[in-house]
Structure formats: structure tokens, C-alpha cells
Amino acid sequence: MRVGTFRMLSFFLFLIAAGARVFGVSATATVNRDGNGNADDAGPNNLPLIPPWQQCSVFIAPTTRTNLNWGVFANRNFSLGEIVDISPLTVPIPDGTNAIERSVLNDYVYGYMRIIQKEPQQHQRQRQRQRPFIQKLYSVLFGPDMFYNHHPVQPNIEFTTFGREPSKDLPGAVNPQGFVAKRNIQRGEELFTSYNGKDDGGKDWFQRRGILMETPPLLPALSMDDKDDGNIFDRHSKEFCSKIYSGLGLPSWKDRLLPLLPKEYKLPFYTDLKWLAPSDAGLGDAKTKIGVRKGDRLEVSTALVLSHEFTKNTALMPLVYAWNDLHEDHQQALRRLHASQNDNLHLQYQGPDTSWTPINNFTNDNNNHNFKDLVLFPVAGNIGMVRRRTSTFDANCRLIVYPRSNNDGIEHDGASIGLLQQPVGVTIELIATKDMDESTTLVLDLVESVATPTEYKLLFSELKLTGQPFAREFFRDRRRIRIQQQQRTTTTTSSLNEEL
């Protein structure tokens, strides 16, 4: 677990004591039409200009200058205290949950604090109300947030909670989490955080996991004056920048979060409203950031490999791609990963039987390779925010799992993606299957048929408790499917009884 709770808790408690208003900044600056350039540029090559929110501010990509596999890079300049990113989805999970503690998620999650106010019993007077207590939870963050690499000496970003959970007094509150710049950051820099914030620079965090802590070199930002250097980064950003936006937009920021922030104090973060999308795009409501053509890459990122056995009965289950819901080409890709020379399919496990030392449980389980226990968790980037195909919504994008087959019917590009070997996840990609205008709601060509009503209820409860925006259809469609399945089962049973 990456510990980043002390600053978060102190500011969270501070928000509870304050209720003043603060007002945001408005702007209308524009950036290049492809959405991948630096917003500070003036639109070279006579490209049409678009609003800054459609630009790619940060992106997840293989690290080219360190040996840390995946990393997150700044695609524009950031100032000290500026919000670098807001996680599009925060899913609090109870402390001690096996889905976290016995899986690779234990190396990725952050901390979440929930203030619990017990209501007085009927025989108690109002003045006898018990004092609130703090519940510790894990914070599973979508977007780039769990994929920032660690720097033991000079991290340039810091984990922060921006709001507070809704309450009777503030029913419209929202509690997003994300990262803030600790210093001025230049375009081209890799973004680093601290995994535990202790004086040892995180050494204990790595030792407990049996991992050698690396100190990434403090390389300067890529020089935009150097044509070769700048062109390399431009190609990198074009290949990996997402064309999807999801999460908190301008409406929730202005109407639900800004009223929580005190104006008479200097806040530890700020943002210019020009970087926020004009509408919310919560879970199940992810949209195209710009217009795309059929066959365009919408996003490429990584999915963590988890166990269905440990993930079930949690709020995470409706968010994963279960084996039975994957297409045949996805399943074949995972089999090819497992059959590769280096066995690149890893299912991390740690528990009391391993002295909490991580092992690859998929290959060490008496050679019983149970693929059906595997689930893919698309937590990096925005792919996991895209709703799935139902009888109501037709798909307009397709999931690719690497390594791709030679006859999948789609042109292969980005050889570096296909060859990337990940220690704990697999590379996934989302491809447009139709021409789409900007702000088109995306629908993935997968169904969800494994999660139970109880698991959906757990997820719905956390979304309500945190106040995050989400598409109601995400839950209504699933309920409709369950009802249809029950009706078909009832009809089949009745027909069988009649025959008998």
C-alpha cells in the first residue's frame, strides 16, 4: 500500500471545519487540433485550435529513460501547487480486504479516510451524540494515479484529497483525489511521487515487498529547442496520449467542490478551469475527447491481473473483465503470454502461507493453470470508465489485448507496445470501430455477466458515499439484464414443468 494519508487527512479535517466559498478562474485558451501538443504553443503548422481541456496534459507510457516499466509523463508545463490530475474514479475498499492485501493491488493502492458519525440511540439525548471516528480504507484510483513511479529523493508531485464526502449538511459534496505539483514541472518530465513519505525515502516499503528500490535519475525535461529530443517526445505523446475523457468535469467542480473550499485561507492546490471538461463523465459515461475515425487508437494502457476468487464480493467486481466475458482473441492473447519463453502472465499473490512475500501464483499452483480465475482490471487510464455493450447500447469501440494475433483484422502499429513485457499486468488498447464526433459516449464491445447484484450494490454505495458522478444506465442496464435472465429462467422452468 502506498501511504499518502497524513496530508490528505489533515486537509480533509480542515474542510470539515470550513464552509466558505472560493471561486475558480475561467479561461478560453486553445491548443492544437490533434490534442497532443503543448497547450503553451501557439498552434504551429496552422493546425486548427481546440480548448485546453481536450489536450493531453499527462499520459501513461513505457518509461524510456528509466527501468521502471510504465510511468506517467507531463505533456505540458505545471506550476507549483497546480493540480496535475484528478482521478476519474476513486473506489474505497475496506481495510483488510483480500482483494487488496493478497493481490498486486497492495502495491498500488493509496489511503482513504472516512469520518463516521454514529447517530444517537433513541434513549440518548442529542448532546450525548458520540464523537465521530475515522475509518481507514484503501483507495483504488483509476486514471494515471496508481502508476506514478516512486522517487526516494525528489518526488515532483504529491497525493491529495480535494473535497469531502457528502453529509446531511452538505448533500452535494464530492470527494475526488489526485495529485498536485510539488514544484514547477516542465513538459517532458516523468512524474514521480513518494510511496510512503517517511524519512527513509520509501526503503521500508520496498523491503517489505522484496523489491529493490531504484533511484531514478533526475533527468532534465526534454529540450524543445533540440529538434531530435522534441520530436521523439512528440511521437511518444502522440502514440500514448488518450483520446478519452472521464471523471469530474466543470459542473461538479464549480457547483459541488468549490463551495467546500475556504476562500480566506491559502489552499495547497489550484487549477485553471480551462483544463476541466465542460461536462462530467463519470463511470459508464466516458466520452471521446476529440473527433476520431474508425480504426483510431482511443487509448493504450495496462490492466492488472487479479484473481476472481479474491475479487468477488467487493465493489471492484463490476469493474473487472472476467474470463468468460472476454472474446476468444483476448483469451488466446493471455494464453500466448503464459506460453511465452519468459512466462509473461503473472498473477501476484502474497499471504500468511508465503510470509507475505509476493509470488506468481498462476504458475506456482501445482501447474494447475486456471485461466477462468483470471480477471483483468483496467484501472490505468480511462478504459475502465467506458460502459459495456448491452441490448440498449451498441458498441463503438473494441478492446485489444496484447500480444495481438497476426490475423485480427486491424493494422498493427506501435511495435514497442506489443513487445512490452510487464511484470504484473497486460497491455490493453481501445480502438474506435466507428467514426465518432467529440463528446460521443463510448461503449465497449464486451458484456458484463459475472458480477452479482450484491457486488453492484457495493459499488453503487461507494459512488454515493463519495459523491462521484456516474451514469445511472451503468446500473439500470445491469438490473434490466438480470430481470430478463430471471424471466427466461422462469419461462424455461415453467415449460419444463409442463412437459414433465
Secondary structure, DSSP 8 states (H G I E B T S, - for coil): -----HHHHHHHHHHHH-------B-----EETTS-S-TTS--GGG--EE-GGGS--EEEEE-SSSSSSEEEEESS-B-TTBEEEE-S-EEEEETT-HHHHTSGGGGT-EEEEEEE-----TTS-GGG----EEEEEEEEE-BTGGG-EE-SS--SEEEEE-S----SS-TT----EEEEESS-B-TT-B-EE-SS--TTTTHHHHHTTT-------------TTSHHHHHHHHHHHHHH--SEE-B--HHHIIIIIGGGS-SSS--S-B-BGGGS-SS-B-BT--EESS-B-TT-EEEEEEEEEEEHHHHTTSTTGGGSEEGGGS-HHHHHHHHHHHHSTT-----EE--GGGTT--EETTTSSTT---GGGEEEE--BBTGGGSEE--SSS---EEEEESS--TTSSS----HHHHH---SSEEEEEEEESS-B-TT-B-EES----S--HHHHHHHHHHHHHHT--B-THHHHHHHHHHHHHHHHHHHHHHHHHHH-
